[in-house]
């Protein structure tokens, strides 16, 4: 299906006391609605992902130092990635939103592995620092969830369901 990619231009900040899954949901919907203003009679998709380890939201690291710190925290431990998707119909103003969690257990990572990974992948703008669609899969020991695409950032199973609810059948 033909599509256009648009930058919603919103800030991805957590509100005080906001649960990670609610943050992901709010941001996905906010992104879809922000972009919707530019399109008529369209289905607009907004997504966001929030990674959590022991109650701590792991934001996008931005710098090498932050990425190293976050990967050390994740080493040998589990994190939950809440990936939210919103399909907003600009014709009638309706939206459908789903949050798809994925539990990820990281391998034990020594400093050398962390440095080599960051030098090759440079994942400074992604939640959780480990891009499972690339070399980051080598950092992961196990993934559990209803849609393996959710960890990449676009839960395709939920997307197909939401598009169907809007009257668009993918096949």
KOLVEXKE-919845 format. One record per residue (C-alpha): residue in three letters; y, x, z. Coordinates in steps of 0.2 Angstrom, whole numbers, plus 5000, padded with zeros to 4 digits. Each point is the difference from the previous one (the first is absolute). Layout:
! KOLVEXKE-919845
ALAYXZ/...
END
This chain:
! KOLVEXKE-919845
UNK500050005000/UNK501750074996/UNK501150045015/UNK501650095005/UNK500250115015/UNK501649985010/UNK500750095015/UNK500549875014/UNK501250125008/UNK499649955018/UNK499950105015/UNK498250015008/UNK500550015018/UNK499049925014/UNK500849885011/UNK499950025019/UNK498349945007/UNK499449954982/UNK498150004998/UNK499550124986/UNK499149864990/UNK501649895002/UNK501150144994/UNK498950024984/UNK500049824997/UNK501949985002/UNK500450154989/UNK498849954986/UNK500849835000/UNK501850075001/UNK499650124986/UNK499449854989/UNK501549895004/UNK501250144997/UNK499350034982/UNK499849824997/UNK501949984997/UNK499950104984/UNK498649894992/UNK499849824995/UNK498449914998/UNK499050155006/UNK498750055013/UNK500750145010/UNK498850115010/UNK500650105016/UNK499050115010/UNK500150115015/UNK498950105011/UNK500150055019/UNK498850135007/UNK499649995019/UNK499150125012/UNK499849955018/UNK501549884999/UNK501150134992/UNK500749954983/UNK499950164989/UNK501449994988/UNK500250094984/UNK500150185005/UNK501450064988/UNK499850185005/UNK498650135000/UNK500250025019/UNK499849815003/UNK498549994988/UNK499150145009/UNK500449925017/UNK499349834995/UNK498550074992/UNK499650105016/UNK500249835009/UNK498849924988/UNK498750145000/UNK498349935006/UNK500849835004/UNK500149834993/UNK501649914994/UNK500349834993/UNK501049984984/UNK500749824998/UNK500449974982/UNK501049844996/UNK500249924984/UNK501249864995/UNK500049904984/UNK501649904998/UNK500349874987/UNK501850014994/UNK499849834991/UNK499749905015/UNK500450125015/UNK498249995007/UNK499250165007/UNK498250055006/UNK499850155011/UNK498450095006/UNK499850155012/UNK498450104996/UNK499550125014/UNK499050164996/UNK499350115014/UNK499950184996/UNK499150135009/UNK500650184996/UNK499050155000/UNK500450145012/UNK501350104991/UNK500450185004/UNK501750074997/UNK499450094984/UNK499449834992/UNK501649915005/UNK501150144992/UNK498950014984/UNK500049814998/UNK501949985002/UNK500350154988/UNK499049914987/UNK500349825003/UNK501850005007/UNK499849825008/UNK501750005009/UNK500449824995/UNK498549915004/UNK499449915016/UNK498650105008/UNK500250164990/UNK498349994992/UNK500049934982/UNK498249934998/UNK500249984982/UNK500250194998/UNK499550165010/UNK500349905016/UNK498349924999/UNK499350175006/UNK501049975017/UNK499149845003/UNK498349985008/UNK499949814999/UNK500949844994/UNK499749825006/UNK500949854992/UNK499849864989/UNK500950084985/UNK499950194997/UNK501649984989/UNK501049965015/UNK500050175006/UNK500850064984/UNK501449875003/UNK499549854989/UNK498749895006/UNK499349944984/UNK498849875007/UNK501449915009/UNK501250024985/UNK498749914989/UNK499949865013/UNK501949985002/UNK500250004981/UNK498749864999/UNK500949905013/UNK501650014989/UNK499049944985/UNK499650164991/UNK498250054997/UNK499850184997/UNK498449984990/
END
